[in-house]
Amino acid sequence: MPSVSAPVRPRLVRDRLTVGLYTPFVVWGWLLYSFNPSVPLLADELGVSAAQAGLHGTAMAVGGLVAAPVTPRVVRRAGRRGAVVGATLLVALGVVALLLGPTLPWTLAGMFVTALGGNVMVASAQVGLAQHAGPAASAAITEGNGVGSAVGLLGPIAVGACVTAGWGWRPGVAVTAVLAVVVALVVARLPHTTALPARRRPRPAGDDAPDEATAPGVPDVAVADVAAVQRPGTARLAAGLFLTAVVAAIALENATTYWATDLVLSRTDAGPGIAAATTAGLVAGMSAMRFVVGPLSLRVHPAHLLAASFGIALVGWAVLWTATDVRVALAGLVVAGFGYGAQYPLSISLLLAASPGQGDRAQSRATLAGALAIGVAPFLLGALADAFGTHLAFLVVPVLAVLGGVVAFLGARVVRRPAVL
């Protein structure tokens, strides 16, 4: 009787290209986690309402909406390396405009430019990273996001320190522009590989030609995940479910990072500097979980981990929402971060796995859907905060977590169907 060998477990190789493609996440992580908790402070500075300040999330969303169709075209025309480098420099330009803006329209325009560059940068790098990592894509994407959030952890701390010192929030956010220039230089000097060629490769004729990241002869993303969604109908269903999980994850993260500072201010005796710095607890939890769940996703199916992560997020929200002491609120943010940290990278890796040969297009759809989530969630929570107070407005968070948990659970069932394994 022939012996059946056990499947080889994927292994993540952290070579120079892998580590280099982690660096764009650092730029985006610092921007998100330094600027988002600064929004209430910017609102006070400009004399605008919470809902008006929440329009920065809308501006970020519009940037993402524009980036969604632009990204595949930029990758085709400039190559993945050119797309990442050019978009990173655009982030630096947008941040400068954001920081120098004396009025709300100016800062909104700066955020739009920043978001346009940031979404093209992350989307291009993320698909290239998945293609380069092959079967270990879920671990690579999760770890890349973990590196970004780990460095971004210093963002709210820097903002809080600057506010406490009387310098305002701007110096902490300004670090983003410096990081963007450095990362552009790093990516430009990375070795030439299939995932990051020296120059743009000729585009095959026809609309159905495979994306650069998944061209013929190039290994696709996580083999263990793709094997579960080989049938077209099942693949479309799985992709739709995991795309919804992406939306829920992005909405949760952005709504919380935008308005957790205001919740802590209204429910505890913390001052503005301390309240802004508590967001670091959320980022710390996210970073820690990403370094844990990355390797774990090579042993446990990512869909199961994704479903569990939304449950953890609910526990963290409950602790934060009931807290009247800043230390308890910080603990709640850390626990919520444990859940949030796994959600976006796992849902993205599962979406890419359910879209073999169409990596850039799947990422483009995720960018588009995520942009809508970024535009709606912080603005909705801000509008509810104006009407009912931040505490009641934060009831939006568990609704999003339940939605994400349900679609992740259904996605896990789809990819486990015996007919497609």
Secondary structure, DSSP 8 states (H G I E B T S, - for coil): ---------------HHHHHHHHHHHHHHHHHHHHGGGHHHHHHHHT--HHHHTHHHHHHHHHHHHHHHHHHHHHHHHHHHHHHHHHHHHHHHHHHHHHH--SHHHHHHHHHHHHHHHHHHHHHHHHHHHHHHGGGHHHHHHHHHHHHHHHHTHHHHHHHHHHHTTS-SHHHHHHHHHHHHHHHHHHHTS---SSS-SS-----SSTT---GGG-TTS--S-HHHHGGG-SHHHHHHHHHHHHHHHHHHHHHHHHHHHHHHHHHHHHSS--HHHHHHTHHHHHHHHHHHHHHHHHHTTTS-HHHHHHHHHHHHHHHHHHHHH--SHHHHHHHHHHHHHHHHHHHHHHHHHHHHTSTT-HHHHHHHHHHHHHHHHHHHHHHHHHHHHHH-HHHHTTHHHHHHHHHHHHHHHHHHHHT-GGG-
